Each structure stands twice: as C-alpha cells, then as structure tokens.
Amino acid sequence: MTRRTRLLLCALESRYAPGGFDPVPQLAGPGDGVAVKAAMNVAPVISDFRAIVGPNGQVTFTGRVSDDTPVAGYVVRITGPGVDLSAIVLRDGTFSVTTVVNGSTDVTVAAHTTDSGGLKSDPAYTTFLPSG
C-alpha cells in the first residue's frame, strides 16, 4: 500500500514575513503540485465618462465600468456643484442617468464606484456647460 502525501502552502500574515520581503501569494495547483499565483483584487475603472447636455438644463451622464469581476449592479456615484446622483451599472458595464443642472458657468463632476471587494475606483471627471 502506497501512501500519498499532499503538501499545502499556507499564506502567513504579513507580520510573520521578514522585513523587506513581500512574496506573491501562492496557491497549490489542483493536485498536480504546481504552485500558481493567487488572484488579486483590482480596483474598478470608469472610462468614457461624459455629460451630454440637452434642452432646459437636462444633462445625461454616461460611462463604462470595468473590473476583474462582473460589474452588473455596481453603483456609480456622480458628484459636483449642484449634482449628487447615483447610477446602476448594467450587465454590459455601461451606466446612464439624467438630471437637471442649472447654471451659467462650466461645471465639473466626478464619478466613482466601489467593487464587491471594497476597492474604490479612481475618480473620472467631466466638465460641461449647462443649458438654459
């Protein structure tokens, strides 16, 4: 009778690592003894963020969210002078929300979102001149 030994790698908390040593987390492969890199969570990215100005002060904010996990249902927060909105990201990664913004000078707004792992995107900015 032959006994098989299975070796496992356990990641230690960073306080157990010697100073200056930052190893890439490793996971044992599926029974083949090959170590593979652990998946790392990456912050979501907002791209193509823009404001489309319509009549009577209407402004539609659109954009796209990408991440290392499915983005459907993510909430994009859009804030700036006179603007505080939320948009829900669709399955294809796009979002769109319309509001009314009054003013006679350029308005800059920022959009940001947070992924399911708690990582926040860098803000995306757009500037527009409200109509009306």
Buried (B, 14 or more C-beta within 10 A) or exposed (E): EEEEEEEEEEEEEEEEEEEEEEEEEEBBEEEEEEBEEEEEEEBBBBEEBEBEBEEEBBBEBBBBBEBBEEBEEBEBBBBBEBBEBEBEBBEEBBBBBEBBBEBEEEBEBBBBBBBEEEBEBEBBEBEBEBBE
